[in-house]
Amino acid sequence: MNEPVLIANGQSVPAALPCTLEAFLLARGFRPRAVVVEHNGEAVAPSEFQARRLQPGDRLEIVQVVAGG
């Protein structure tokens, strides 16, 4: 059986859906406090990652925050 997918940064990504945005990020090796995320065109505050539910077909844009000058 095929695993559900969502689109992350333009790529189809299999994921254990439904799940929280935080769980998805952790499963993909992202530190939730070190990324900026847009979910279906809406910016998501890090404080909402634990409550935001992802479903098959959702679209994410994930940008890692890089410190430095």
VENKARA-V648894 format. One record per backbone hydrogen bond with DSSP energy under -0.5 kcal/mol. CO is the residue of the C=O (numbers start at 0). NH is the residue of the N-H. Records with the same first field share a line. If there is no record, write none. Layout:
CO->NH, NH
//
This chain:
3->14
4->56
5->7, 12
6->8, 59
7->10
10->7
12->5
14->16
18->53
19->23
20->24
21->25
22->26
23->27
24->29
25->28
29->31
30->33
31->34
33->64
35->62
36->43
37->39, 60
38->41
41->38
43->36
44->47
45->48
47->50, 51
48->20, 21
51->20
53->17, 18
54->57
57->6
58->39
59->8
60->37
62->35
64->66
//
